[in-house]
Amino acid sequence: MRSDREHRIPLSDAACALLRAVKGDRNPAPDELIFRGQKGAITKQSFLEIARRVAAKMSPPIGETEISAHGFRSSFRTWGGEETSFAREILEVALSHRVGDSKTEVAYARGALLEKRRAAMQAWGAYVLAQPTKKSAKLLRVV
């Protein structure tokens, strides 16, 4: 996150299932890292290494040069804009972007849109876990 403002993320059922698998029955502290690197939080480089290993196992494999951290965010935004009817504002707030064309609009857009973003995250989780098609495989290329 580049800003100093709080950004809450509603998790999909798929994300919650993954967290339960990783943490088991214990309840971590609010500031505890679930996915840790060797020295604390996962670094961008560690994230990219994991993504490259997963991509290499995909069918067809995605090449190393096609992986970027920003690409994951871009995949979500492209999917949301092209494949769903979620409002642009919902997708932008989900990415922690400020919404509005003017200072006034930005100043008045104070809501977190949490329940609407929860629906978007649920749909995204279902999309990512669905059987891939040529169209979805193209969207999920993460460059």
Phi and psi in degrees as a GROMACS rama.xvg file:
@    title "Ramachandran Plot"
@    xaxis  label "Phi"
@    yaxis  label "Psi"
@TYPE xy
-93.0759  -17.1546  ARG-2
-102.698  168.957  SER-3
-94.8879  8.00345  ASP-4
-94.2656  151.043  ARG-5
-67.6273  142.944  GLU-6
-137.125  105.04  HIS-7
-87.1893  142.374  ARG-8
-121.155  114.72  ILE-9
-73.9556  130.287  PRO-10
-93.5061  142.964  LEU-11
-74.3237  167.392  SER-12
-58.7804  -38.6387  ASP-13
-63.3145  -42.1825  ALA-14
-66.7299  -40.9076  ALA-15
-63.4868  -39.4943  CYS-16
-62.9479  -40.8658  ALA-17
-62.8287  -44.903  LEU-18
-62.9467  -40.6917  LEU-19
-62.6107  -38.2353  ARG-20
-66.0501  -35.9568  ALA-21
-78.8464  -44.5306  VAL-22
-96.07  -10.6304  LYS-23
69.2002  -144.709  GLY-24
-88.0255  -9.07508  ASP-25
-76.3227  151.431  ARG-26
-102.565  109.674  ASN-27
-69.7754  156.726  PRO-28
-64.3946  152.94  ALA-29
-55.5716  -30.1125  PRO-30
-101.043  7.20683  ASP-31
-74.9751  138.097  GLU-32
-80.8733  128.713  LEU-33
-84.4242  -46.5379  ILE-34
-105.21  109.773  PHE-35
-108.753  147.749  ARG-36
-92.2332  -174.627  GLY-37
-66.3071  -28.9117  GLN-38
-120.137  26.1024  LYS-39
126.35  -130.494  GLY-40
-63.1171  150.401  ALA-41
-66.0362  131.436  ILE-42
-82.6229  164.673  THR-43
-57.5054  -41.117  LYS-44
-64.9021  -41.7467  GLN-45
-62.685  -42.8902  SER-46
-58.9085  -45.531  PHE-47
-65.0055  -37.1983  LEU-48
-63.2613  -43.2725  GLU-49
-63.3085  -46.1748  ILE-50
-60.8959  -39.6737  ALA-51
-66.5178  -38.4112  ARG-52
-64.4558  -42.3991  ARG-53
-65.7783  -44.5964  VAL-54
-61.6396  -35.6575  ALA-55
-66.0598  -24.1446  ALA-56
-90.9083  -5.8321  LYS-57
-73.4249  161.47  MET-58
-121.451  111.737  SER-59
-74.7706  156.638  PRO-60
-62.1341  147.811  PRO-61
-98.2404  129.803  ILE-62
-69.6515  153.8  GLY-63
-55.1842  -37.1269  GLU-64
-71.8359  -9.55268  THR-65
-95.5537  7.82443  GLU-66
-108.854  132.098  ILE-67
-150.533  151.62  SER-68
-62.7683  -41.2245  ALA-69
-63.4728  -29.7389  HIS-70
-60.8303  -30.6851  GLY-71
-65.0882  -43.5039  PHE-72
-66.0229  -41.4063  ARG-73
-63.5056  -38.81  SER-74
-60.7883  -44.38  SER-75
-60.2201  -46.5563  PHE-76
-67.3793  -40.195  ARG-77
-64.7521  -46.718  THR-78
-57.2217  -49.1108  TRP-79
-60.7282  -40.7714  GLY-80
-75.6607  -34.698  GLY-81
-97.4372  -26.9031  GLU-82
-113.88  -5.1538  GLU-83
-131.407  173.847  THR-84
-107.264  14.8624  SER-85
-63.6574  138.699  PHE-86
-62.1942  146.283  ALA-87
-51.0417  -41.9735  ARG-88
-61.0055  -38.344  GLU-89
-63.4103  -45.0593  ILE-90
-65.8293  -41.7161  LEU-91
-67.4701  -42.2412  GLU-92
-66.5069  -34.5546  VAL-93
-60.0746  -30.7673  ALA-94
-90.6302  7.87035  LEU-95
64.3632  30.2532  SER-96
-90.1599  146.584  HIS-97
-74.5393  141.579  ARG-98
-113.053  131.661  VAL-99
138.79  150.836  GLY-100
-96.4645  -8.00824  ASP-101
-138.155  161.936  SER-102
-60.9366  -35.6738  LYS-103
-65.1473  -47.1142  THR-104
-61.3699  -43.1335  GLU-105
-63.7274  -41.2468  VAL-106
-62.5751  -34.9593  ALA-107
-89.1593  -13.6453  TYR-108
-86.1705  76.9418  ALA-109
-99.9037  -13.1677  ARG-110
-71.1616  153.705  GLY-111
-90.9784  -13.4471  ALA-112
53.266  35.1536  LEU-113
-59.7929  -46.7859  LEU-114
-67.961  -36.4985  GLU-115
-69.345  -36.9232  LYS-116
-69.5827  -32.4717  ARG-117
-60.3699  -42.6359  ARG-118
-63.5062  -40.0247  ALA-119
-65.7452  -41.7768  ALA-120
-66.7421  -36.4826  MET-121
-63.6795  -44.2821  GLN-122
-66.163  -39.3989  ALA-123
-63.8246  -44.7106  TRP-124
-59.6497  -42.8597  GLY-125
-64.9714  -38.8198  ALA-126
-65.1374  -45.4332  TYR-127
-65.2854  -35.4653  VAL-128
-86.111  -9.92631  LEU-129
-67.9753  158.834  ALA-130
-59.1433  126.572  GLN-131
-68.7825  144.694  PRO-132
-117.43  171.25  THR-133
-57.4487  -40.9103  LYS-134
-66.4796  -46.3561  LYS-135
-68.5198  -36.1828  SER-136
-62.6536  -38.4197  ALA-137
-65.9459  -43.3981  LYS-138
-64.5348  -35.9868  LEU-139
-85.0887  0.113777  LEU-140
-60.6372  129.564  ARG-141
-103.095  28.7564  VAL-142
